Amino acid sequence: MSSSKNWRPATKLIHSGTSRSQHGETSEALFLTQGYLYDSAEAAEARFNGDEAGFIYSRYGNPTVDMFEKRMCEIEGAEAARATASGMAAVAASIACQVKAGDHVIAAKALFGSCRWIVETLMPQYGVEFSLVDGKDINAWKAAVKPNTTVFFLESPTNPTLELVDIKAVADLAHENGAVLIVDNVFATPLHQSPMELGADIVMYSTTKHIDGQGRCLGGIILGSEEWVNEHLHEYFRHTGPSMSPFNAWNFLKGLETLSIRVNQQTASAGMIADLIADNTCINKMIYPGHESHPQAELAQRQMRGGSTMLAFEVKGGKEKAFKFINALETIQISNNLGDAKSLITHPATTTHKNLSDEDRDELGISDGMIRLSVGLEDSADLIEDIEQALSVAQ
Ligand SMILES: *Cc1c(COP(=O)(O)O)cnc(C)c1O
């Protein structure tokens, strides 16, 4: 077992959590197995009693998935983790495993659409109340607290408007009220933000995004303290089975090996594009957490180590000009995915955020001209040329 808390992140991404078989393979082995054999009936009994360490069934644990969970724990600074079949399975499990009827959840309004559905539609079916607040406003979080509040949930930066939530302030508030804070850290990636260092109790990812980074597998992960995982998540997970497939875990282990160079390169290109379009006359506004023009630039400096691989901007002329711009792009492709090696662009108002009411979209600042760009690994000069030519077409 390779394990060193002293490694720097890029080294942990490559070596942490590796457990080699008797063959001493260089690349992590893919244990594509559902179950495990026991040498005797006594050995099976001991394994089930927990008297002997070892795997029992891949719904609860698998050596390849275990390597992925351990590597993620070391990167995140978490004690324990459970990998899930998708990012949404991680969101659903992280909330559902710990709430009961009569509890109250507070979440920031600017959430990934399906996360919002879980809080707003699914949880109330089980008698769990909710409040949605403006995540930027700590007083709104304070005002929403009730005696039965048990969970706070947020995303920062948010999708698609790249607003930030002050994670430390919300974590302190949650703890003062005996609640826990769950942070969806997808947009920041583990390289740019460590929510646990800021006080978050639980961090989750859709590993579908930057951790895969090449558009292949769906996955997710929930990280927390050993105590929280044992008390809340372990049994829930065992009995409801949202587990990650070993094949996908193997793919994500490979993704982690290159996460640092990919995210750093994508962030550098995103920063260059942000500089380029910040003052372009075809653009109303540009939102990038690493840019001095970001309304929360000071908070970005305080809680993030880097900008983002994502940027949002508003093309003048509403939906018509936004579509004209998107359709004129030649290198950047149209897709609602993100964190990919390929640069991907989307028009949130008509795709990812189309199910929100006009009022909710206005409130979140998702205008008809708003475009979200996930910057990929292409040469930044090609991306910049593509954006410049498409802006001139859309003018
Ligand atoms: C994509 C995404 C999810 C959902 O993840 P899936 O892997 O698609 O299920 C949740 N939160 C955020 C912020 C995301 O971007």
The ligand as an SDF file (V2000), in Angstrom:
LIG
                    3D

 15 15  0  0  0  0  0  0  0  0999 V2000
  -22.6190   16.8520  -13.4710 C   0  0  0  0  0  0  0  0  0  0  0  0
  -22.8580   17.3400  -12.1070 C   0  0  0  0  0  0  0  0  0  0  0  0
  -23.5590   16.5620  -11.1750 C   0  0  0  0  0  0  0  0  0  0  0  0
  -24.1630   15.2310  -11.5440 C   0  0  0  0  0  0  0  0  0  0  0  0
  -23.2320   14.2940  -11.9050 O   0  0  0  0  0  0  0  0  0  0  0  0
  -23.5240   13.0320  -12.8810 P   0  0  0  0  0  0  0  0  0  0  0  0
  -22.2510   12.2990  -12.8410 O   0  0  0  0  0  0  0  0  0  0  0  0
  -23.8770   13.5910  -14.2060 O   0  0  0  0  0  0  0  0  0  0  0  0
  -24.6620   12.2710  -12.2710 O   0  0  0  0  0  0  0  0  0  0  0  0
  -23.7390   17.0750   -9.9060 C   0  0  0  0  0  0  0  0  0  0  0  0
  -23.2450   18.2810   -9.5560 N   0  0  0  0  0  0  0  0  0  0  0  0
  -22.5760   19.0650  -10.4340 C   0  0  0  0  0  0  0  0  0  0  0  0
  -22.0730   20.3930  -10.0020 C   0  0  0  0  0  0  0  0  0  0  0  0
  -22.3510   18.6220  -11.7270 C   0  0  0  0  0  0  0  0  0  0  0  0
  -21.6880   19.3970  -12.5930 O   0  0  0  0  0  0  0  0  0  0  0  0
  1  2  1  0
  2  3  1  0
  2 14  2  0
  3  4  1  0
  3 10  2  0
  4  5  1  0
  5  6  1  0
  6  7  2  0
  6  8  1  0
  6  9  1  0
 10 11  1  0
 11 12  2  0
 12 13  1  0
 12 14  1  0
 14 15  1  0
M  END
$$$$
